[in-house]
C-alpha cells in the first residue's frame, strides 16, 4: 500500500488528524500514487457504459480531486468540461495534469463545496468517482439536489456503485473496522475528518436521488466482473433530470 513515491505512514496520520479539506490539501501531491485514486479499470468501465448514453456537450466532475473523472469526461463531451472540488491542493494537481492548450475539450476548474454547487443548469452530464464517503447521510439529499440543479433538462448524473462485500468476509470486516475507527476519531478529535465506507447504501441512495427529482435506473458494469452468484460486482447508477 505504501510505496517510495507515495505518502508515508506519518504523512497519512497527519492527514487523518486534519480536517477533510486540509487533509486532502496535504495528500494532494502524492494522491495519484495511493490506492485511493480510482483505478483505471473503473474509469474505463464507466466510460464505455456512459458512451452509449450520449452524445454530450458539457460535463461536470463533482469532487474532481486530481482530475481522473475529468479525463473520462473529455472522452465523452464535445464542448467543455468542469471539475469542482473544495481542496485547493487537489485542484492544483488537476490543473497540472490538464494544462491549457492540450488537445480535447476545454477544462474549467472551480473551487467550491459540493454541498453548495454554484452552477446554473448548464451541464449535459455529471459524474463522480469515490467521493461519496465524505458526505454524511444527512447531507446526501442536498448534494444530489445541487447536482440536479446543475443539469439541463435531460441531463444525466452517473456514478459507479459496488456490491457490498459478503458478510463475514475479510473486506466486510476491514470496512467495518475502518468506519468504527473513524467514528471514534471524530468523537475524540476536532476538526472531524469525514470518510466512511458503509454509509452509501444503494437503497438509501436511490431514494435520495428520487427525492432530489431524478428518474433513476441501474445498469451492470460487466467490465468489472461478477460475483460468485453471477450478479455484477458493480453497477452504474444513471439518474436523469427529466424536466
SVG drawing of the C-alpha trace seen along z (x, -y; Angstrom):
<svg xmlns="http://www.w3.org/2000/svg" viewBox="-40 -30 51 48">
<polyline fill="none" stroke="black" stroke-width="0.4" points="0.0,0.0 2.8,-2.4 5.5,-2.9 8.6,-5.1 6.7,-7.5 3.5,-7.5 2.8,-9.1 4.5,-7.7 2.6,-6.4 3.4,-9.5 2.0,-11.7 -1.2,-9.7 -1.5,-10.1 -1.1,-13.8 -3.7,-13.9 -6.2,-11.8 -5.8,-14.2 -6.6,-17.2 -10.0,-18.4 -11.2,-16.7 -10.3,-19.7 -6.8,-20.3 -6.2,-16.5 -6.6,-16.4 -4.5,-19.6 -1.7,-17.7 -2.2,-14.4 -2.7,-16.0 0.9,-15.9 1.1,-12.1 -2.6,-11.2 -2.3,-9.6 0.3,-7.2 -2.0,-5.9 -4.7,-3.2 -7.3,-5.9 -7.2,-7.1 -10.0,-5.5 -8.4,-2.6 -8.2,-3.0 -10.3,0.2 -13.2,-1.5 -12.7,-4.7 -12.6,-2.7 -15.7,-0.6 -17.7,-3.7 -16.6,-5.5 -17.6,-2.5 -21.0,-2.3 -21.7,-6.1 -20.6,-6.5 -23.8,-4.8 -26.0,-7.2 -24.8,-10.3 -24.0,-12.4 -22.9,-15.0 -21.8,-18.6 -20.8,-19.7 -19.7,-17.7 -19.2,-18.2 -16.9,-16.2 -18.3,-16.5 -15.5,-16.3 -13.0,-16.0 -9.9,-15.6 -6.8,-15.3 -8.9,-15.0 -9.3,-11.3 -13.0,-11.8 -12.2,-14.9 -10.2,-12.6 -13.3,-10.4 -15.5,-13.5 -13.1,-14.7 -13.5,-11.5 -17.3,-11.8 -18.1,-15.6 -17.6,-17.6 -17.6,-21.2 -16.3,-21.8 -15.7,-20.1 -15.7,-21.5 -14.1,-20.0 -15.2,-21.1 -13.6,-20.4 -13.2,-22.1 -9.4,-21.2 -7.1,-23.8 -4.3,-21.2 -6.2,-18.7 -7.3,-21.3 -3.6,-22.4 -2.7,-18.8 -5.6,-18.5 -4.7,-21.8 -1.1,-20.5 -2.5,-17.2 -4.6,-19.1 -2.6,-22.1 -4.2,-24.8 -3.7,-24.3 -3.6,-20.5 -6.0,-18.7 -9.6,-18.0 -12.4,-20.0 -11.5,-23.0 -11.4,-22.3 -12.5,-24.8 -11.7,-24.4 -13.9,-25.6 -13.1,-25.6 -16.4,-25.0 -18.1,-22.8 -20.2,-20.1 -22.9,-20.6 -23.5,-24.0 -22.7,-23.9 -22.5,-27.3 -23.8,-26.3 -26.8,-27.2 -28.4,-24.3 -25.7,-24.1 -24.4,-20.6 -25.5,-17.5 -23.5,-15.0 -22.3,-14.9 -20.3,-12.2 -18.4,-11.4 -15.9,-8.8 -15.0,-7.8 -16.2,-10.9 -19.5,-9.9 -17.9,-8.6 -17.0,-12.2 -20.7,-13.1 -22.8,-12.2 -26.1,-10.5 -27.9,-13.7 -26.0,-15.7 -26.6,-13.4 -30.1,-14.7 -28.7,-18.3 -25.7,-17.1 -28.0,-15.3 -30.3,-18.3 -27.3,-20.5 -26.3,-18.2 -29.9,-18.1 -29.9,-21.9 -26.7,-22.0 -28.0,-19.8 -30.1,-20.8 -33.4,-19.1 -32.5,-15.6 -29.1,-15.8 -27.7,-12.7 -25.8,-12.1 -23.8,-8.9 -21.6,-7.1 -20.5,-3.5 -21.5,-1.7 -20.0,1.6 -21.9,4.5 -21.3,4.8 -18.8,7.4 -20.3,10.6 -21.0,10.5 -18.1,12.0 -15.6,11.7 -12.2,10.0 -13.4,6.9 -16.5,6.7 -14.5,6.7 -12.0,4.3 -14.6,1.7 -16.5,2.2 -13.3,1.6 -12.3,-1.4 -15.7,-3.1 -15.6,-2.3 -12.2,-3.8 -13.2,-6.9 -16.3,-7.3 -14.1,-7.1 -11.6,-9.5 -14.3,-12.1 -15.7,-11.8 -12.3,-12.3 -10.6,-14.8 -11.6,-18.1 -11.9,-19.1 -13.6,-16.0 -12.3,-14.0 -15.4,-12.6 -14.7,-9.4 -17.0,-6.4 -17.3,-3.3 -20.5,-1.8 -22.9,-4.8 -23.6,-4.9 -26.1,-2.1 -27.8,-1.5 -31.4,-1.6 -30.9,-4.9 -29.0,-6.4 -31.8,-5.6 -34.4,-7.0 -32.4,-10.3 -31.9,-10.6 -35.6,-10.2 -36.4,-12.8 -33.9,-15.2 -36.0,-15.0 -34.1,-12.4 -35.5,-9.4 -33.1,-6.6 -32.1,-3.3 -29.3,-0.9 -27.2,1.0 -24.4,3.5 -20.8,2.7 -19.7,6.0 -16.1,4.9 -15.7,5.1 -16.6,8.7 -19.3,10.8 -19.8,12.2 -19.9,16.0 -23.7,15.9 -23.4,14.3 -24.6,10.8 -22.4,7.8 -19.6,6.6 -20.6,3.1 -23.4,1.2 -23.7,-2.2 -26.3,-4.5 -27.9,-6.6 -30.0,-9.5 -31.8,-11.7 -33.2,-15.1 -36.4,-14.8 -37.5,-18.5"/>
</svg>
